[in-house]
Amino acid sequence: MEVLRRSSVFAAEVMEVFDRSPTDKELVSQAKALCRDYINSRLIRAGVSWSKPEYNAPVPGGKLAEVSTILLRLGDELEYIRPNVYRNIARQLNISLHSETVVTDAFLAVAAQIFTAGITWGKVVSLYAVAAGLAVDCVRHAQPAMVHTIVDCLGEFVRKTLVTWLKRRGGWADITKCVVNTDPSLRSHWLVAAVCSFGHFLKTVFFVLLPER
């Protein structure tokens, strides 16, 4: 079965905007493309896959691919320090995966809680880890169409909450500045453990907080 991929045409469009100041719409498109890559990576790691004809192109090179690589690397570190937090998301939230409204409302509530005290790249990574964990749950429970819902939901959250913050930093490429050394033994250079309460949604969530920038 083919794994989740975005189309080559769409990929080319979202990559072009790295050469100039991105618009709100472009930042959201990039956010969704990055989300698809992140989910695809986690589906492969979990040993499950899902396909759609429009997502069968290979991940291209360039700035978007670099951003995706960094996002996944930071996600690996995040999930390494608290592996149980980003698994079995649906069970932790105690929600049914058969209702698009339920999945959407739950994801948006968790997303809002993550950013209650402000925005950092660490929290952005946490958002993607939650989205991917929930997507894995959906595919495992025979609800693969819900992956689209999660990607669109993340895009809408970015549009409403993160776009202004992203524009101040010049776009998604700013995340590449967070990693100055890829040696796993030096993860303390950028990782700081923190605790975030998700109330009724996740009892306790731990996520990395990159320095405020």
MOGIJO-V896811 format. One record per pair of residues at least 12 apart in sequence whose C-alpha atoms are under 7 Angstrom apart, sorted by sequence separation. I is the first residue (numbers start at 1). J is the second residue. D is the distance in Angstrom with one decimal. If there is no record, write none. Layout:
I&J&D  I&J&D
This chain:
14&26&6.6  135&147&5.4  194&206&5.6  195&207&6.6  193&206&6.8  194&207&5.6  193&207&6.2  194&208&6.1  14&29&6.6  135&150&7.0  193&208&5.1  194&209&6.7  14&30&5.8  111&127&6.2  192&208&5.3  193&209&6.7  191&208&5.7  192&209&5.5  191&209&6.7  192&210&6.8  131&150&6.5  191&210&6.4  190&210&6.0  6&33&6.9  5&36&6.9  37&68&7.0  4&36&7.0  5&37&7.0  34&68&5.8  38&72&6.4  4&40&5.3  3&40&6.6  97&138&6.3  86&129&6.3  86&130&5.8  89&133&6.0  90&134&6.3  18&63&6.9  88&133&6.8  89&134&5.4  3&49&5.3  4&50&5.7  87&133&5.5  100&146&6.9  104&150&6.9  2&49&6.9  3&50&5.3  4&51&5.0  7&54&5.3  86&133&5.5  90&137&6.6  1&49&6.6  2&50&6.5  3&51&5.2  4&52&6.7  6&54&6.4  7&55&4.9  15&63&6.7  1&50&6.9  2&51&5.1  6&55&3.8  7&56&6.4  8&57&5.5  15&64&5.7  88&137&6.4  104&153&6.4  1&51&6.7  5&55&3.7  6&56&6.4  7&57&5.3  75&125&5.9  4&55&5.7  5&56&4.9  6&57&6.1  74&125&6.8  4&56&6.8  5&57&5.8  5&58&6.8  71&125&6.6  75&129&6.4  121&175&6.8  126&207&6.1  114&196&7.0  123&207&6.9  113&198&6.0  122&207&7.0  123&208&6.9  122&208&5.0  123&209&6.4  122&209&4.4  110&198&6.5  122&210&4.9  120&209&6.6  121&210&5.9  42&132&6.4  120&210&6.2  110&201&6.6  120&212&6.0  35&128&6.5  39&132&4.6  43&136&5.9  38&132&6.5  50&144&6.7  39&135&6.7  67&172&6.9  67&173&5.9  70&176&6.3  67&175&6.8  93&201&4.8  67&176&6.3  93&202&5.9  92&202&6.0  36&151&6.8  35&151&6.2  32&151&5.8  32&152&6.9  85&205&6.0  32&155&5.5  31&155&6.1  82&206&6.4  28&155&5.4  78&207&6.2  28&158&6.3  78&208&6.1  28&159&5.9  24&159&7.0  27&163&6.8  24&163&6.2  27&171&6.9  21&170&6.5  22&171&6.6
